[in-house]
Amino acid sequence: MKTWILIVLLFGAVVATSISLVALKHQSRQLFIELEHQAQLRDEHQAQWSRLQIELAWRGETGRIEQRAVEQLQMTSPARMGVLVAGDG
């Protein structure tokens, strides 16, 4: 009788361990999927940051060129003028 109780308890422990193993494996897969998603977002943000840095450098360069043109060459921006485009008809 004690042997059967021991066998039932061991079987229950094996089943509980198996269920917890499956649950942990599922959680591991879910966390890996989330990790990959976050890595993709990081890469997208890094690419956007690089584009913004390039744009900032370009805008800074344009402003610097314009400032030097005004200061060193006494250049001014041309007056606004209207442009008419003639159609074919």
C-alpha positions in Angstrom: 0.0 0.0 0.0 2.8 2.4 0.9 4.4 1.6 -2.5 1.3 2.6 -4.4 1.1 5.9 -2.5 4.8 6.6 -3.3 4.3 5.7 -7.0 1.2 8.0 -7.2 3.1 10.9 -5.5 6.1 10.4 -7.8 3.8 10.3 -10.8 2.1 13.5 -9.7 5.5 15.2 -9.2 6.6 14.1 -12.7 3.4 15.5 -14.2 3.7 18.8 -12.3 7.3 19.1 -13.4 6.4 18.4 -17.0 3.6 21.0 -16.9 5.9 23.6 -15.4 8.6 22.8 -18.0 6.1 23.4 -20.9 4.9 26.6 -19.3 8.5 27.9 -18.9 9.3 26.9 -22.5 6.3 28.9 -23.7 7.3 31.9 -21.6 10.8 31.7 -23.0 9.5 31.7 -26.5 7.2 34.7 -25.8 10.1 36.6 -24.2 12.3 35.9 -27.2 9.6 37.2 -29.6 9.4 40.4 -27.5 13.1 40.7 -27.5 13.3 40.4 -31.3 10.5 43.0 -31.6 12.3 45.4 -29.3 15.6 44.8 -31.3 13.8 45.7 -34.5 12.4 48.9 -32.9 15.9 49.8 -31.7 17.3 49.4 -35.2 14.5 51.5 -36.7 15.1 54.2 -34.1 18.8 54.1 -34.7 18.3 54.5 -38.4 15.9 57.4 -37.8 18.4 59.0 -35.4 21.2 58.7 -38.1 18.9 60.3 -40.7 18.1 63.2 -38.3 21.8 63.7 -37.5 22.6 63.9 -41.2 19.8 66.3 -41.7 20.9 68.4 -38.8 24.5 68.5 -40.1 23.2 69.5 -43.6 21.0 72.3 -42.2 23.9 73.5 -40.1 26.1 73.6 -43.1 23.6 75.5 -45.2 23.2 78.1 -42.5 26.9 78.4 -42.1 27.4 78.9 -45.8 24.7 81.6 -46.0 26.2 83.4 -43.0 29.6 83.4 -44.5 28.2 84.7 -47.8 26.6 87.6 -46.1 29.5 88.5 -43.8 32.5 87.9 -46.1 31.0 88.6 -49.6 28.3 91.1 -48.6 25.7 89.0 -50.5 22.0 89.4 -49.9 19.1 87.2 -50.8 17.4 88.2 -54.0 14.0 90.0 -53.8 11.0 87.8 -54.3 9.6 87.8 -57.8 6.6 86.2 -59.4 7.1 83.5 -61.9 4.5 82.9 -64.7 4.4 79.6 -66.4 2.8 79.6 -69.9 0.7 76.7 -70.7 0.5 74.8 -74.0 -3.0 75.9 -74.9 
